[in-house]
Amino acid sequence: MSDQTSYPGVVLVTGGAAGMGAHHARTLAARGSHVCVADVADSSELIEEITAAGGSASGHTLDVTDAAAWTSLVDDIRTAHGELGGLVNNAGISRRLEFMDTPDEIWELTMKINLFGPFYGMKAVAPLMRESGGGSIVNISSIAGQIGYFSPAYSSSKWGLTGLSKSAAGNFAQWGIRVNSVHPGMVGTALLGTTSDFIDASLKSVPLARMGTLNEITEAVLFLLSDKSTYTTGTEMTVDGGLVSNGLYHRVIAETGELS
């Protein structure tokens, strides 16, 4: 039986030039969407790759902290395509700094990119999505937006994004626009790194005992963008190998052998 899942005709992905965002973009293009890849970095190689594989994509320069730049980008999308059905707010930064070690400028920059950016973006795209008959917004949050994570800037920005997503879901439902957040745990990207004592120690609290893959996060994003989730809005989708739900006692039991 063939997969009859439908995806938006045009999807905007921020932070899409590399890493997780690029993986979202490639996969969406392979499934028939035109992907608008927005980033401060050059996305031309990715656009060429997608096009060579038979997909459709365009590259756009975007500083997500600039509200006017968002407005200009959405105007360009309206002119070029006349519609927008999906937005993936993927752009983000992480700084693993404890409370008293966090400089004011890092606090402010993290908030601007991780929280202000999605706010500006949702505000900018909502009118075009409404004109397009509705759509789906997926905000890439983090498990740090569900727990007491030690880094105040990152954790606060992601907790804020969780609340922002729920607020937008209520506001935009009248226009047929759904808003959900995805909360990855440990995923092997440049944002996290691949080897460190921090990662090794953290994995001891993951019941599935490994990092997630890019594909596993993308599949969650695709579900929320697709017509498989038309009654899903204002929700948090956690993709973390069980870390939030069971990580503490998983580690306690593993280290004490209590249940063996």
PyRosetta script that sets phi, psi and omega in degrees:
from pyrosetta import init, pose_from_sequence

init()
pose = pose_from_sequence("MSDQTSYPGVVLVTGGAAGMGAHHARTLAARGSHVCVADVADSSELIEEITAAGGSASGHTLDVTDAAAWTSLVDDIRTAHGELGGLVNNAGISRRLEFMDTPDEIWELTMKINLFGPFYGMKAVAPLMRESGGGSIVNISSIAGQIGYFSPAYSSSKWGLTGLSKSAAGNFAQWGIRVNSVHPGMVGTALLGTTSDFIDASLKSVPLARMGTLNEITEAVLFLLSDKSTYTTGTEMTVDGGLVSNGLYHRVIAETGELS")
pose.set_psi(1, 128.9)
pose.set_omega(1, -178.8)
pose.set_phi(2, -78.1)
pose.set_psi(2, 153.0)
pose.set_omega(2, 178.5)
pose.set_phi(3, -79.2)
pose.set_psi(3, 118.9)
pose.set_omega(3, -178.4)
pose.set_phi(4, -99.4)
pose.set_psi(4, 16.2)
pose.set_omega(4, -179.2)
pose.set_phi(5, -61.6)
pose.set_psi(5, 137.3)
pose.set_omega(5, 179.8)
pose.set_phi(6, -109.3)
pose.set_psi(6, 138.7)
pose.set_omega(6, 178.8)
pose.set_phi(7, -120.4)
pose.set_psi(7, 158.2)
pose.set_omega(7, 179.8)
pose.set_phi(8, -58.0)
pose.set_psi(8, 147.1)
pose.set_omega(8, -179.8)
pose.set_phi(9, -67.6)
pose.set_psi(9, -35.1)
pose.set_omega(9, 179.2)
pose.set_phi(10, -131.9)
pose.set_psi(10, 126.7)
pose.set_omega(10, -179.5)
pose.set_phi(11, -129.0)
pose.set_psi(11, 134.4)
pose.set_omega(11, 176.0)
pose.set_phi(12, -101.5)
pose.set_psi(12, 126.7)
pose.set_omega(12, 179.2)
pose.set_phi(13, -120.3)
pose.set_psi(13, 119.0)
pose.set_omega(13, 177.5)
pose.set_phi(14, -88.9)
pose.set_psi(14, 156.3)
pose.set_omega(14, -175.7)
pose.set_phi(15, 58.6)
pose.set_psi(15, 35.4)
pose.set_omega(15, -169.5)
pose.set_phi(16, -93.0)
pose.set_psi(16, 0.6)
pose.set_omega(16, -174.3)
pose.set_phi(17, -75.4)
pose.set_psi(17, -23.0)
pose.set_omega(17, -176.1)
pose.set_phi(18, -153.4)
pose.set_psi(18, 173.9)
pose.set_omega(18, 173.2)
pose.set_phi(19, 61.6)
pose.set_psi(19, -141.7)
pose.set_omega(19, -176.8)
pose.set_phi(20, -61.1)
pose.set_psi(20, -40.2)
pose.set_omega(20, -179.7)
pose.set_phi(21, -62.1)
pose.set_psi(21, -41.1)
pose.set_omega(21, 178.4)
pose.set_phi(22, -64.5)
pose.set_psi(22, -37.0)
pose.set_omega(22, 178.5)
pose.set_phi(23, -66.1)
pose.set_psi(23, -42.1)
pose.set_omega(23, 174.5)
pose.set_phi(24, -57.6)
pose.set_psi(24, -46.3)
pose.set_omega(24, -176.2)
pose.set_phi(25, -62.5)
pose.set_psi(25, -47.6)
pose.set_omega(25, -179.8)
pose.set_phi(26, -58.6)
pose.set_psi(26, -45.2)
pose.set_omega(26, -175.1)
pose.set_phi(27, -69.5)
pose.set_psi(27, -40.8)
pose.set_omega(27, 177.0)
pose.set_phi(28, -62.1)
pose.set_psi(28, -43.2)
pose.set_omega(28, 178.8)
pose.set_phi(29, -62.6)
pose.set_psi(29, -38.9)
pose.set_omega(29, 179.1)
pose.set_phi(30, -65.6)
pose.set_psi(30, -22.0)
pose.set_omega(30, -179.5)
pose.set_phi(31, -100.2)
pose.set_psi(31, 10.5)
pose.set_omega(31, 169.2)
pose.set_phi(32, 104.5)
pose.set_psi(32, -3.0)
pose.set_omega(32, 178.2)
pose.set_phi(33, -81.8)
pose.set_psi(33, 148.6)
pose.set_omega(33, 164.1)
pose.set_phi(34, -83.5)
pose.set_psi(34, 126.5)
pose.set_omega(34, -176.0)
pose.set_phi(35, -107.9)
pose.set_psi(35, 122.5)
pose.set_omega(35, 172.7)
pose.set_phi(36, -92.2)
pose.set_psi(36, 107.7)
pose.set_omega(36, -177.0)
pose.set_phi(37, -92.0)
pose.set_psi(37, 115.1)
pose.set_omega(37, -177.0)
pose.set_phi(38, -115.1)
pose.set_psi(38, 132.3)
pose.set_omega(38, -177.3)
pose.set_phi(39, -165.7)
pose.set_psi(39, 160.0)
pose.set_omega(39, 170.5)
pose.set_phi(40, -77.9)
pose.set_psi(40, -21.0)
pose.set_omega(40, 178.6)
pose.set_phi(41, -88.6)
pose.set_psi(41, 161.1)
pose.set_omega(41, 179.9)
pose.set_phi(42, -71.5)
pose.set_psi(42, 126.9)
pose.set_omega(42, -179.4)
pose.set_phi(43, -108.9)
pose.set_psi(43, 12.1)
pose.set_omega(43, -173.0)
pose.set_phi(44, -61.4)
pose.set_psi(44, -38.2)
pose.set_omega(44, 180.0)
pose.set_phi(45, -64.3)
pose.set_psi(45, -42.1)
pose.set_omega(45, 178.8)
pose.set_phi(46, -64.7)
pose.set_psi(46, -41.8)
pose.set_omega(46, 179.8)
pose.set_phi(47, -62.1)
pose.set_psi(47, -42.6)
pose.set_omega(47, 178.2)
pose.set_phi(48, -63.1)
pose.set_psi(48, -40.6)
pose.set_omega(48, 179.7)
pose.set_phi(49, -62.9)
pose.set_psi(49, -46.9)
pose.set_omega(49, -179.4)
pose.set_phi(50, -63.2)
pose.set_psi(50, -43.8)
pose.set_omega(50, -179.1)
pose.set_phi(51, -64.8)
pose.set_psi(51, -41.8)
pose.set_omega(51, 179.5)
pose.set_phi(52, -63.3)
pose.set_psi(52, -28.7)
pose.set_omega(52, 179.6)
pose.set_phi(53, -84.9)
pose.set_psi(53, 2.2)
pose.set_omega(53, 177.5)
pose.set_phi(54, 96.1)
pose.set_psi(54, 5.6)
pose.set_omega(54, 179.8)
pose.set_phi(55, -92.6)
pose.set_psi(55, -179.9)
pose.set_omega(55, -178.8)
pose.set_phi(56, -126.3)
pose.set_psi(56, 127.1)
pose.set_omega(56, -178.3)
pose.set_phi(57, -157.1)
pose.set_psi(57, 156.5)
pose.set_omega(57, 175.1)
pose.set_phi(58, -138.2)
pose.set_psi(58, 147.3)
pose.set_omega(58, -178.9)
pose.set_phi(59, -101.1)
pose.set_psi(59, 141.2)
pose.set_omega(59, -177.8)
pose.set_phi(60, -140.5)
pose.set_psi(60, 135.0)
pose.set_omega(60, 175.7)
pose.set_phi(61, -83.5)
pose.set_psi(61, 126.8)
pose.set_omega(61, -178.1)
pose.set_phi(62, -148.5)
pose.set_psi(62, 124.4)
pose.set_omega(62, 166.6)
pose.set_phi(63, -95.5)
pose.set_psi(63, 109.7)
pose.set_omega(63, -172.2)
pose.set_phi(64, -65.6)
pose.set_psi(64, -15.3)
pose.set_omega(64, 179.9)
pose.set_phi(65, -83.9)
pose.set_psi(65, -1.7)
pose.set_omega(65, -176.5)
pose.set_phi(66, -106.1)
pose.set_psi(66, 103.3)
pose.set_omega(66, -177.0)
pose.set_phi(67, -59.9)
pose.set_psi(67, -39.0)
pose.set_omega(67, -179.8)
pose.set_phi(68, -64.8)
pose.set_psi(68, -35.6)
pose.set_omega(68, 178.2)
pose.set_phi(69, -65.8)
pose.set_psi(69, -36.1)
pose.set_omega(69, 175.0)
pose.set_phi(70, -61.5)
pose.set_psi(70, -46.9)
pose.set_omega(70, -179.4)
pose.set_phi(71, -59.7)
pose.set_psi(71, -43.4)
pose.set_omega(71, 179.4)
pose.set_phi(72, -63.5)
pose.set_psi(72, -42.4)
pose.set_omega(72, 179.9)
pose.set_phi(73, -63.4)
pose.set_psi(73, -44.8)
pose.set_omega(73, 179.7)
pose.set_phi(74, -63.9)
pose.set_psi(74, -37.2)
pose.set_omega(74, 175.3)
pose.set_phi(75, -60.9)
pose.set_psi(75, -40.9)
pose.set_omega(75, 178.3)
pose.set_phi(76, -63.5)
pose.set_psi(76, -42.1)
pose.set_omega(76, 179.6)
pose.set_phi(77, -65.2)
pose.set_psi(77, -40.8)
pose.set_omega(77, 178.1)
pose.set_phi(78, -60.8)
pose.set_psi(78, -43.8)
pose.set_omega(78, -178.9)
pose.set_phi(79, -66.5)
pose.set_psi(79, -42.8)
pose.set_omega(79, -174.9)
pose.set_phi(80, -78.5)
pose.set_psi(80, -35.6)
pose.set_omega(80, -171.1)
pose.set_phi(81, -124.0)
pose.set_psi(81, -21.7)
pose.set_omega(81, 178.6)
pose.set_phi(82, 75.1)
pose.set_psi(82, 1.4)
pose.set_omega(82, -177.7)
pose.set_phi(83, -159.0)
pose.set_psi(83, 162.4)
pose.set_omega(83, 172.1)
pose.set_phi(84, -152.6)
pose.set_psi(84, 122.3)
pose.set_omega(84, -177.1)
pose.set_phi(85, -109.7)
pose.set_psi(85, -13.4)
pose.set_omega(85, -177.2)
pose.set_phi(86, -148.9)
pose.set_psi(86, 145.1)
pose.set_omega(86, 173.7)
pose.set_phi(87, -134.4)
pose.set_psi(87, 128.3)
pose.set_omega(87, 173.0)
pose.set_phi(88, -114.6)
pose.set_psi(88, 106.6)
pose.set_omega(88, 176.3)
pose.set_phi(89, -82.0)
pose.set_psi(89, 88.1)
pose.set_omega(89, -174.3)
pose.set_phi(90, -101.7)
pose.set_psi(90, -25.0)
pose.set_omega(90, -176.5)
pose.set_phi(91, -58.2)
pose.set_psi(91, 134.5)
pose.set_omega(91, 179.5)
pose.set_phi(92, -172.2)
pose.set_psi(92, 162.0)
pose.set_omega(92, 175.1)
pose.set_phi(93, -131.0)
pose.set_psi(93, 157.7)
pose.set_omega(93, 177.5)
pose.set_phi(94, -132.6)
pose.set_psi(94, 134.8)
pose.set_omega(94, 174.3)
pose.set_phi(95, -130.3)
pose.set_psi(95, 111.0)
pose.set_omega(95, -178.1)
pose.set_phi(96, -84.3)
pose.set_psi(96, 78.9)
pose.set_omega(96, -179.7)
pose.set_phi(97, -124.5)
pose.set_psi(97, 134.3)
pose.set_omega(97, 178.3)
pose.set_phi(98, -72.2)
pose.set_psi(98, 170.3)
pose.set_omega(98, -169.5)
pose.set_phi(99, -52.9)
pose.set_psi(99, -56.6)
pose.set_omega(99, -173.9)
pose.set_phi(100, -75.9)
pose.set_psi(100, -9.3)
pose.set_omega(100, 178.5)
pose.set_phi(101, -98.7)
pose.set_psi(101, 3.2)
pose.set_omega(101, -177.1)
pose.set_phi(102, -91.5)
pose.set_psi(102, 109.6)
pose.set_omega(102, 178.2)
pose.set_phi(103, -67.4)
pose.set_psi(103, 153.9)
pose.set_omega(103, 180.0)
pose.set_phi(104, -56.7)
pose.set_psi(104, -38.7)
pose.set_omega(104, -176.7)
pose.set_phi(105, -67.7)
pose.set_psi(105, -32.2)
pose.set_omega(105, 176.5)
pose.set_phi(106, -70.8)
pose.set_psi(106, -41.6)
pose.set_omega(106, 175.6)
pose.set_phi(107, -55.9)
pose.set_psi(107, -49.7)
pose.set_omega(107, -175.9)
pose.set_phi(108, -67.2)
pose.set_psi(108, -42.6)
pose.set_omega(108, -179.6)
pose.set_phi(109, -64.6)
pose.set_psi(109, -43.0)
pose.set_omega(109, -179.9)
pose.set_phi(110, -62.1)
pose.set_psi(110, -43.4)
pose.set_omega(110, 178.0)
pose.set_phi(111, -63.7)
pose.set_psi(111, -42.9)
pose.set_omega(111, -177.9)
pose.set_phi(112, -62.3)
pose.set_psi(112, -43.8)
pose.set_omega(112, -177.5)
pose.set_phi(113, -77.5)
pose.set_psi(113, -48.6)
pose.set_omega(113, -171.5)
pose.set_phi(114, -80.6)
pose.set_psi(114, -25.6)
pose.set_omega(114, -175.1)
pose.set_phi(115, -120.0)
pose.set_psi(115, -50.2)
pose.set_omega(115, 178.9)
pose.set_phi(116, -63.5)
pose.set_psi(116, -40.8)
pose.set_omega(116, -178.6)
pose.set_phi(117, -55.4)
pose.set_psi(117, -54.2)
pose.set_omega(117, 178.0)
pose.set_phi(118, -61.0)
pose.set_psi(118, -34.5)
pose.set_omega(118, 176.8)
pose.set_phi(119, -62.1)
pose.set_psi(119, -50.9)
pose.set_omega(119, 178.4)
pose.set_phi(120, -59.3)
pose.set_psi(120, -41.0)
pose.set_omega(120, -177.0)
pose.set_phi(121, -65.3)
pose.set_psi(121, -47.5)
pose.set_omega(121, -179.6)
pose.set_phi(122, -64.2)
pose.set_psi(122, -39.1)
pose.set_omega(122, 178.5)
pose.set_phi(123, -63.4)
pose.set_psi(123, -36.6)
pose.set_omega(123, -177.8)
pose.set_phi(124, -74.7)
pose.set_psi(124, -40.2)
pose.set_omega(124, -173.7)
pose.set_phi(125, -84.6)
pose.set_psi(125, -21.6)
pose.set_omega(125, -173.2)
pose.set_phi(126, -55.9)
pose.set_psi(126, -44.6)
pose.set_omega(126, 179.6)
pose.set_phi(127, -61.2)
pose.set_psi(127, -41.7)
pose.set_omega(127, 179.6)
pose.set_phi(128, -69.2)
pose.set_psi(128, -38.7)
pose.set_omega(128, 175.9)
pose.set_phi(129, -62.7)
pose.set_psi(129, -40.0)
pose.set_omega(129, 178.2)
pose.set_phi(130, -61.5)
pose.set_psi(130, -45.4)
pose.set_omega(130, 177.8)
pose.set_phi(131, -62.7)
pose.set_psi(131, -28.6)
pose.set_omega(131, -177.3)
pose.set_phi(132, -83.1)
pose.set_psi(132, -1.3)
pose.set_omega(132, 179.1)
pose.set_phi(133, 95.3)
pose.set_psi(133, 12.4)
pose.set_omega(133, -179.2)
pose.set_phi(134, 115.4)
pose.set_psi(134, -179.2)
pose.set_omega(134, -179.4)
pose.set_phi(135, 176.0)
pose.set_psi(135, -170.1)
pose.set_omega(135, -177.4)
pose.set_phi(136, -136.4)
pose.set_psi(136, 130.8)
pose.set_omega(136, 176.1)
pose.set_phi(137, -113.3)
pose.set_psi(137, 129.2)
pose.set_omega(137, 177.8)
pose.set_phi(138, -119.3)
pose.set_psi(138, 117.3)
pose.set_omega(138, 178.6)
pose.set_phi(139, -100.0)
pose.set_psi(139, 124.8)
pose.set_omega(139, -179.6)
pose.set_phi(140, -85.0)
pose.set_psi(140, 102.5)
pose.set_omega(140, 177.9)
pose.set_phi(141, -95.2)
pose.set_psi(141, -134.8)
pose.set_omega(141, -176.3)
pose.set_phi(142, -171.4)
pose.set_psi(142, 159.9)
pose.set_omega(142, 171.3)
pose.set_phi(143, -64.2)
pose.set_psi(143, -18.7)
pose.set_omega(143, 174.8)
pose.set_phi(144, -66.0)
pose.set_psi(144, -14.2)
pose.set_omega(144, 174.9)
pose.set_phi(145, -94.8)
pose.set_psi(145, 16.5)
pose.set_omega(145, 178.5)
pose.set_phi(146, -131.8)
pose.set_psi(146, -12.7)
pose.set_omega(146, -175.6)
pose.set_phi(147, -131.1)
pose.set_psi(147, 175.9)
pose.set_omega(147, 175.8)
pose.set_phi(148, -85.1)
pose.set_psi(148, 73.3)
pose.set_omega(148, -178.1)
pose.set_phi(149, -70.0)
pose.set_psi(149, 145.8)
pose.set_omega(149, -170.9)
pose.set_phi(150, -71.2)
pose.set_psi(150, -22.1)
pose.set_omega(150, -177.2)
pose.set_phi(151, -91.1)
pose.set_psi(151, 108.1)
pose.set_omega(151, -171.4)
pose.set_phi(152, -64.7)
pose.set_psi(152, -38.7)
pose.set_omega(152, -177.7)
pose.set_phi(153, -65.9)
pose.set_psi(153, -50.1)
pose.set_omega(153, -178.5)
pose.set_phi(154, -65.6)
pose.set_psi(154, -48.0)
pose.set_omega(154, -178.1)
pose.set_phi(155, -61.5)
pose.set_psi(155, -45.4)
pose.set_omega(155, -179.0)
pose.set_phi(156, -64.2)
pose.set_psi(156, -40.0)
pose.set_omega(156, 179.6)
pose.set_phi(157, -64.3)
pose.set_psi(157, -37.5)
pose.set_omega(157, -178.1)
pose.set_phi(158, -79.8)
pose.set_psi(158, -35.0)
pose.set_omega(158, 170.4)
pose.set_phi(159, -61.0)
pose.set_psi(159, -42.7)
pose.set_omega(159, 178.4)
pose.set_phi(160, -61.5)
pose.set_psi(160, -39.3)
pose.set_omega(160, -179.9)
pose.set_phi(161, -67.1)
pose.set_psi(161, -34.2)
pose.set_omega(161, 175.8)
pose.set_phi(162, -60.9)
pose.set_psi(162, -49.3)
pose.set_omega(162, 179.1)
pose.set_phi(163, -66.2)
pose.set_psi(163, -39.3)
pose.set_omega(163, 178.6)
pose.set_phi(164, -60.6)
pose.set_psi(164, -40.2)
pose.set_omega(164, 180.0)
pose.set_phi(165, -62.8)
pose.set_psi(165, -43.5)
pose.set_omega(165, -179.3)
pose.set_phi(166, -67.4)
pose.set_psi(166, -39.8)
pose.set_omega(166, 177.9)
pose.set_phi(167, -62.7)
pose.set_psi(167, -45.6)
pose.set_omega(167, 179.3)
pose.set_phi(168, -63.7)
pose.set_psi(168, -37.9)
pose.set_omega(168, 179.8)
pose.set_phi(169, -58.6)
pose.set_psi(169, -42.3)
pose.set_omega(169, 179.2)
pose.set_phi(170, -69.2)
pose.set_psi(170, -39.3)
pose.set_omega(170, -179.1)
pose.set_phi(171, -69.2)
pose.set_psi(171, -40.5)
pose.set_omega(171, -170.6)
pose.set_phi(172, -92.3)
pose.set_psi(172, -7.0)
pose.set_omega(172, -177.4)
pose.set_phi(173, -58.6)
pose.set_psi(173, -35.0)
pose.set_omega(173, -178.9)
pose.set_phi(174, -62.8)
pose.set_psi(174, -19.5)
pose.set_omega(174, -179.8)
pose.set_phi(175, -103.1)
pose.set_psi(175, 8.3)
pose.set_omega(175, -179.5)
pose.set_phi(176, 74.4)
pose.set_psi(176, 22.6)
pose.set_omega(176, 178.6)
pose.set_phi(177, -104.9)
pose.set_psi(177, 121.5)
pose.set_omega(177, 178.4)
pose.set_phi(178, -96.0)
pose.set_psi(178, 146.1)
pose.set_omega(178, 179.4)
pose.set_phi(179, -135.5)
pose.set_psi(179, 123.9)
pose.set_omega(179, 178.9)
pose.set_phi(180, -137.7)
pose.set_psi(180, 161.8)
pose.set_omega(180, 177.4)
pose.set_phi(181, -120.5)
pose.set_psi(181, 143.3)
pose.set_omega(181, 176.2)
pose.set_phi(182, -109.5)
pose.set_psi(182, 135.1)
pose.set_omega(182, -174.6)
pose.set_phi(183, -121.0)
pose.set_psi(183, 87.2)
pose.set_omega(183, 177.9)
pose.set_phi(184, -70.0)
pose.set_psi(184, 149.9)
pose.set_omega(184, 168.6)
pose.set_phi(185, -91.2)
pose.set_psi(185, -128.4)
pose.set_omega(185, -179.4)
pose.set_phi(186, -84.2)
pose.set_psi(186, 117.6)
pose.set_omega(186, -179.0)
pose.set_phi(187, -127.9)
pose.set_psi(187, 138.3)
pose.set_omega(187, -176.3)
pose.set_phi(188, -75.0)
pose.set_psi(188, 79.9)
pose.set_omega(188, 174.7)
pose.set_phi(189, -127.0)
pose.set_psi(189, 172.4)
pose.set_omega(189, 179.3)
pose.set_phi(190, -62.9)
pose.set_psi(190, -26.6)
pose.set_omega(190, 179.9)
pose.set_phi(191, -62.7)
pose.set_psi(191, -37.2)
pose.set_omega(191, 179.6)
pose.set_phi(192, -92.2)
pose.set_psi(192, -36.5)
pose.set_omega(192, -171.1)
pose.set_phi(193, 95.2)
pose.set_psi(193, -179.9)
pose.set_omega(193, -177.1)
pose.set_phi(194, -123.1)
pose.set_psi(194, -26.3)
pose.set_omega(194, -179.5)
pose.set_phi(195, -141.3)
pose.set_psi(195, 126.9)
pose.set_omega(195, 174.5)
pose.set_phi(196, -174.1)
pose.set_psi(196, 161.6)
pose.set_omega(196, 176.0)
pose.set_phi(197, -61.3)
pose.set_psi(197, -34.5)
pose.set_omega(197, 178.9)
pose.set_phi(198, -60.2)
pose.set_psi(198, -46.1)
pose.set_omega(198, -179.2)
pose.set_phi(199, -67.0)
pose.set_psi(199, -45.4)
pose.set_omega(199, -178.9)
pose.set_phi(200, -59.4)
pose.set_psi(200, -43.2)
pose.set_omega(200, 179.7)
pose.set_phi(201, -67.9)
pose.set_psi(201, -39.7)
pose.set_omega(201, -178.2)
pose.set_phi(202, -65.2)
pose.set_psi(202, -37.3)
pose.set_omega(202, -178.2)
pose.set_phi(203, -63.3)
pose.set_psi(203, -22.4)
pose.set_omega(203, 178.8)
pose.set_phi(204, -67.2)
pose.set_psi(204, -17.1)
pose.set_omega(204, 178.7)
pose.set_phi(205, -100.6)
pose.set_psi(205, 4.4)
pose.set_omega(205, -180.0)
pose.set_phi(206, -96.9)
pose.set_psi(206, 112.3)
pose.set_omega(206, -178.4)
pose.set_phi(207, -55.3)
pose.set_psi(207, -35.2)
pose.set_omega(207, 178.4)
pose.set_phi(208, -80.3)
pose.set_psi(208, -2.5)
pose.set_omega(208, 168.0)
pose.set_phi(209, 61.9)
pose.set_psi(209, 32.4)
pose.set_omega(209, 177.2)
pose.set_phi(210, -160.9)
pose.set_psi(210, 165.7)
pose.set_omega(210, 170.6)
pose.set_phi(211, -77.5)
pose.set_psi(211, 157.4)
pose.set_omega(211, 174.6)
pose.set_phi(212, -78.6)
pose.set_psi(212, 164.2)
pose.set_omega(212, 177.7)
pose.set_phi(213, -102.9)
pose.set_psi(213, 159.6)
pose.set_omega(213, 175.8)
pose.set_phi(214, -57.4)
pose.set_psi(214, -40.0)
pose.set_omega(214, -177.9)
pose.set_phi(215, -63.5)
pose.set_psi(215, -35.8)
pose.set_omega(215, -179.1)
pose.set_phi(216, -67.1)
pose.set_psi(216, -34.6)
pose.set_omega(216, 176.3)
pose.set_phi(217, -74.0)
pose.set_psi(217, -42.0)
pose.set_omega(217, -179.9)
pose.set_phi(218, -60.9)
pose.set_psi(218, -38.5)
pose.set_omega(218, 179.8)
pose.set_phi(219, -62.0)
pose.set_psi(219, -35.6)
pose.set_omega(219, 176.2)
pose.set_phi(220, -66.2)
pose.set_psi(220, -42.3)
pose.set_omega(220, 178.4)
pose.set_phi(221, -62.9)
pose.set_psi(221, -44.9)
pose.set_omega(221, -179.7)
pose.set_phi(222, -60.9)
pose.set_psi(222, -41.9)
pose.set_omega(222, 178.9)
pose.set_phi(223, -58.6)
pose.set_psi(223, -45.0)
pose.set_omega(223, -177.2)
pose.set_phi(224, -72.1)
pose.set_psi(224, -24.9)
pose.set_omega(224, 175.4)
pose.set_phi(225, -80.2)
pose.set_psi(225, -24.7)
pose.set_omega(225, -167.8)
pose.set_phi(226, -87.0)
pose.set_psi(226, 175.5)
pose.set_omega(226, 176.9)
pose.set_phi(227, -78.7)
pose.set_psi(227, 4.8)
pose.set_omega(227, 173.8)
pose.set_phi(228, -79.8)
pose.set_psi(228, -11.0)
pose.set_omega(228, -173.9)
pose.set_phi(229, -127.8)
pose.set_psi(229, 35.9)
pose.set_omega(229, -172.5)
pose.set_phi(230, -68.7)
pose.set_psi(230, -14.0)
pose.set_omega(230, 177.6)
pose.set_phi(231, -110.1)
pose.set_psi(231, 19.9)
pose.set_omega(231, -176.9)
pose.set_phi(232, -114.6)
pose.set_psi(232, 113.7)
pose.set_omega(232, 175.6)
pose.set_phi(233, -153.2)
pose.set_psi(233, 149.6)
pose.set_omega(233, -179.5)
pose.set_phi(234, 73.9)
pose.set_psi(234, 20.8)
pose.set_omega(234, -175.5)
pose.set_phi(235, -108.4)
pose.set_psi(235, 163.8)
pose.set_omega(235, 173.6)
pose.set_phi(236, -112.3)
pose.set_psi(236, 123.1)
pose.set_omega(236, 175.8)
pose.set_phi(237, -105.6)
pose.set_psi(237, 110.6)
pose.set_omega(237, -177.3)
pose.set_phi(238, -93.7)
pose.set_psi(238, 126.4)
pose.set_omega(238, -178.2)
pose.set_phi(239, -127.6)
pose.set_psi(239, 85.4)
pose.set_omega(239, -166.9)
pose.set_phi(240, -142.2)
pose.set_psi(240, 13.3)
pose.set_omega(240, 179.0)
pose.set_phi(241, 67.2)
pose.set_psi(241, 18.3)
pose.set_omega(241, 178.2)
pose.set_phi(242, 91.2)
pose.set_psi(242, 7.4)
pose.set_omega(242, -174.1)
pose.set_phi(243, -62.0)
pose.set_psi(243, -49.2)
pose.set_omega(243, -177.4)
pose.set_phi(244, -67.8)
pose.set_psi(244, -45.0)
pose.set_omega(244, -173.6)
pose.set_phi(245, -74.4)
pose.set_psi(245, -33.0)
pose.set_omega(245, -171.7)
pose.set_phi(246, -136.8)
pose.set_psi(246, 4.6)
pose.set_omega(246, -171.1)
pose.set_phi(247, -61.0)
pose.set_psi(247, -42.5)
pose.set_omega(247, -176.1)
pose.set_phi(248, -60.4)
pose.set_psi(248, -54.9)
pose.set_omega(248, -176.5)
pose.set_phi(249, -76.3)
pose.set_psi(249, -23.8)
pose.set_omega(249, 171.6)
pose.set_phi(250, -58.1)
pose.set_psi(250, -45.3)
pose.set_omega(250, -178.9)
pose.set_phi(251, -70.3)
pose.set_psi(251, -41.7)
pose.set_omega(251, 178.8)
pose.set_phi(252, -59.6)
pose.set_psi(252, -46.1)
pose.set_omega(252, -179.0)
pose.set_phi(253, -66.8)
pose.set_psi(253, -41.3)
pose.set_omega(253, -179.7)
pose.set_phi(254, -62.4)
pose.set_psi(254, -37.5)
pose.set_omega(254, -176.2)
pose.set_phi(255, -82.8)
pose.set_psi(255, -25.5)
pose.set_omega(255, -177.3)
pose.set_phi(256, -102.2)
pose.set_psi(256, -18.9)
pose.set_omega(256, -176.4)
pose.set_phi(257, 67.0)
pose.set_psi(257, 27.1)
pose.set_omega(257, -172.9)
pose.set_phi(258, -57.9)
pose.set_psi(258, -38.8)
pose.set_omega(258, -176.3)
pose.set_phi(259, -99.5)
pose.set_psi(259, 6.4)
pose.set_omega(259, -178.7)
pose.set_phi(260, -87.8)
pose.dump_pdb("model.pdb")
